[in-house]
């Protein structure tokens, strides 16, 4: 009976993975198809990837996507890290209240967040475009950074900061040389998570820009409305591989952090020196 139950669980998992990843696999395969058909293989070619990187509209959307993802992730990482350090010093009831409020943007539907940001930009009379899309990405990335850094703060010795001050360090120096190195795994994970969410976002980007500028997700949506183009297959394949790579990095870092907390891997301790 135990063997039958184990077989059923594995079979269910295999069927689930097939339903999820088989369409993506077919998309990746037909991105190398010589013809435009998604049902008939006519030959192997790299022409669609060549056309992809010679299309000025696609190149512009790639630049918008990467620039907004990098800038918003960097800003959100700095703001989110400082916010997490501040939240960690709150009293327990205040900390729980702030963390619960911080979770709302993550649990809220993207369309609600997108419409709310659009109404805010209309109310403040900010012209929609690149800047509004950047602001929107920073706003919804900050909670992910906070919740990536908070576990590192909880596991950190609270006396390190006071010890650095007792040795003559200024508060800014102590945060920069003592606290931040201890939080670096969480900071890096938060940056990668923020970059992934920004790179893959469609709904919030669509409402915050209103078609003035287009990132990759908006461009793919506009191309799909007029029919499936093999360039979309090539572009989607590249995006999927990029996101999968980032998620693998996040999972590897998470496993390493867990191993450090369990004592299986010695944790790296920062070298501190007396401030002058």
C-alpha positions in Angstrom: 0.0 0.0 0.0 2.9 2.4 0.8 4.5 1.7 -2.5 1.2 2.3 -4.3 0.8 5.6 -2.5 4.4 6.7 -3.3 3.8 5.8 -7.0 0.6 7.9 -7.1 2.4 10.9 -5.6 5.2 10.6 -8.1 2.8 10.1 -11.0 0.8 13.1 -10.0 3.9 15.3 -9.7 5.1 14.1 -13.2 1.7 14.9 -14.8 1.7 18.3 -13.1 5.2 19.1 -14.4 4.2 17.9 -17.9 1.2 20.2 -18.0 3.3 23.2 -16.8 6.5 22.8 -18.8 5.4 21.0 -22.0 3.9 24.1 -23.6 7.0 26.1 -22.7 9.2 23.3 -24.2 7.2 23.3 -27.4 7.5 27.1 -27.6 11.3 26.8 -27.2 11.5 24.1 -29.9 9.5 26.0 -32.4 11.5 29.2 -31.9 14.1 27.3 -34.0 11.5 26.3 -36.7 12.2 27.6 -40.2 8.5 28.2 -40.9 5.9 30.2 -39.0 3.8 27.2 -38.1 3.4 26.1 -34.5 2.3 22.6 -35.5 4.5 21.6 -38.4 8.3 21.4 -38.2 9.9 22.6 -41.5 13.6 22.8 -40.6 16.1 24.2 -38.1 17.1 27.8 -38.2 18.4 30.7 -36.1 16.7 33.3 -38.4 14.1 34.3 -35.8 16.8 35.1 -33.2 18.6 37.1 -35.8 15.5 39.1 -36.7 14.8 39.5 -33.0 18.0 41.4 -32.4 17.7 43.5 -35.6 14.2 44.7 -34.7 14.5 48.3 -33.4 11.2 48.0 -31.5 12.3 44.9 -29.7 15.7 46.3 -28.9 14.0 49.4 -27.4 11.7 47.3 -25.3 14.7 45.2 -24.1 16.5 48.4 -23.1 13.5 49.7 -21.2 13.0 46.3 -19.4 16.7 46.0 -18.4 17.2 49.6 -17.4 14.0 49.7 -15.3 14.7 46.3 -13.7 18.3 47.3 -12.7 17.5 50.8 -11.5 14.3 49.8 -9.6 16.0 46.8 -8.0 19.0 48.9 -6.8 16.8 51.6 -5.4 14.4 49.1 -3.8 17.3 47.1 -2.3 18.7 50.3 -0.6 15.3 51.5 0.6 14.2 48.0 1.6 17.4 47.2 3.5 17.2 50.4 5.5 13.5 49.9 6.1 14.1 46.3 7.4 16.9 47.6 9.8 14.5 50.2 11.1 11.5 47.8 11.4 13.7 45.3 13.3 14.3 47.9 16.1 10.5 48.4 16.6 8.7 46.9 19.6 7.1 43.6 18.9 3.5 44.8 18.4 4.6 47.7 16.2 6.9 45.4 14.2 4.2 42.9 13.5 1.8 45.6 12.5 4.3 47.2 10.0 5.2 43.7 8.6 1.5 42.9 8.1 1.0 46.2 6.3 4.1 45.5 4.2 2.7 42.1 3.1 -0.5 43.7 1.6 1.2 44.8 -1.7 2.6 41.3 -2.1 -0.7 39.6 -1.5 -2.8 42.1 -3.3 -3.8 41.5 -6.9 -1.5 43.2 -9.5 -4.5 44.7 -11.3 -5.6 46.5 -8.1 -2.0 47.8 -7.5 -1.7 48.9 -11.1 -5.0 50.8 -11.1 -4.2 52.4 -7.8 -0.8 53.6 -9.1 -2.5 54.9 -12.3 -5.1 56.9 -10.2 -2.2 58.3 -8.1 -0.3 59.5 -11.2 -3.5 61.0 -12.6 -4.2 62.8 -9.3 -0.7 64.1 -9.0 -0.7 65.0 -12.8 2.6 63.1 -13.4 2.9 62.3 -17.1 2.7 58.6 -17.8 5.8 57.1 -19.3 9.3 55.8 -18.3 9.4 57.6 -15.0 6.0 56.4 -13.8 6.9 52.8 -14.7 10.1 53.1 -12.8 8.4 54.5 -9.7 5.8 51.7 -9.9 8.5 49.0 -10.1 10.3 50.5 -7.1 7.1 50.6 -5.1 6.2 47.0 -5.6 9.8 45.7 -5.3 10.5 47.2 -1.8 8.4 44.6 0.2 10.2 41.7 -1.5 13.6 43.2 -0.3 12.3 43.8 3.2 11.1 40.2 3.6 14.4 38.9 2.2 16.5 40.9 4.7 14.3 40.4 7.8 15.3 36.7 8.4 19.0 37.7 8.4 18.3 40.4 10.9 16.4 38.0 13.2 19.4 35.6 13.2 22.0 38.3 13.7 23.6 39.0 17.1 22.0 42.3 18.3 25.1 43.1 20.3 27.3 43.5 17.2 26.1 47.1 16.5 26.5 48.2 20.2 30.0 46.6 20.3 31.0 48.5 17.2 29.8 51.7 18.8 31.7 50.9 22.0 34.9 50.5 19.9 34.6 54.0 18.5 32.6 53.5 15.3 30.1 56.0 14.2 26.5 54.7 13.6 26.9 55.1 9.8 30.3 53.3 9.9 28.9 50.5 12.1 25.9 49.9 9.7 28.2 50.0 6.7 31.0 47.8 8.0 29.3 45.5 10.5 25.5 45.3 9.8 25.5 45.3 6.0 28.1 42.5 5.6 26.0 40.3 7.9 22.9 41.0 5.9 24.6 40.7 2.5 23.1 37.2 1.6 19.6 38.6 2.3 20.4 41.8 0.4 21.6 39.9 -2.7 18.6 37.6 -2.6 16.3 40.6 -2.3 18.0 42.3 -5.3 17.6 39.2 -7.4 14.0 38.7 -6.4 13.3 42.4 -7.2 15.0 42.1 -10.5 13.1 39.0 -11.4 9.7 40.6 -10.5 10.5 43.7 -12.4 11.8 41.9 -15.5 8.6 39.8 -15.7 6.0 42.3 -14.7 3.1 43.2 -17.2 0.0 44.4 -15.4 1.6 47.1 -13.3 3.8 48.2 -16.2 0.8 48.4 -18.5 -1.3 50.6 -16.2 1.6 52.8 -15.1 2.9 53.6 -18.6 -0.4 53.5 -20.6 1.4 52.5 -23.7 3.8 55.5 -23.8 6.7 53.1 -23.3 6.8 49.4 -23.7 8.8 46.8 -21.8 9.2 43.2 -23.1 6.0 41.9 -21.5 3.9 44.8 -23.0 5.5 44.3 -26.4 4.8 40.5 -26.4 1.2 41.2 -25.4 0.8 43.7 -28.3 2.4 41.3 -30.8 0.3 38.4 -29.6 -2.9 40.3 -30.3 -2.2 40.3 -34.1 -1.1 36.7 -34.3 1.7 34.4 -33.1 5.0 35.5 -34.5 8.1 33.2 -34.2 10.0 36.2 -32.9 7.8 36.0 -29.9 8.9 32.4 -29.4 12.5 33.4 -29.6 12.0 36.4 -27.2 10.0 34.3 -24.7 12.6 31.6 -24.8 15.3 34.1 -23.8 13.2 35.6 -21.1 12.3 32.1 -19.7 16.0 31.1 -19.6 16.9 34.4 -17.9 14.2 34.0 -15.2 15.0 30.4 -14.6 18.7 31.2 -14.1 17.9 33.9 -11.6 15.5 31.6 -9.7 18.2 28.9 -9.6 20.6 31.5 -8.1 18.0 32.5 -5.5 17.3 28.9 -4.5 21.0 28.0 -4.2 21.6 31.1 -2.0 18.6 30.2 0.1 19.9 26.7 0.6 23.3 28.0 1.6 21.8 30.4 4.1 19.8 27.6 5.6 22.9 25.4 5.8 24.7 28.3 7.5 21.9 28.6 10.1 22.0 24.9 10.7 25.8 24.9 11.2 26.5 22.7 8.2 28.5 25.4 6.5 30.6 27.9 8.5 29.1 31.4 8.2 31.3 34.1 6.9 32.1 36.8 9.6 33.0 40.3 8.5 36.4 41.7 9.4 35.8 44.8 11.6 38.4 47.4 12.3 38.4 50.4 14.6 37.0 53.6 13.0 39.4 56.5 12.8 
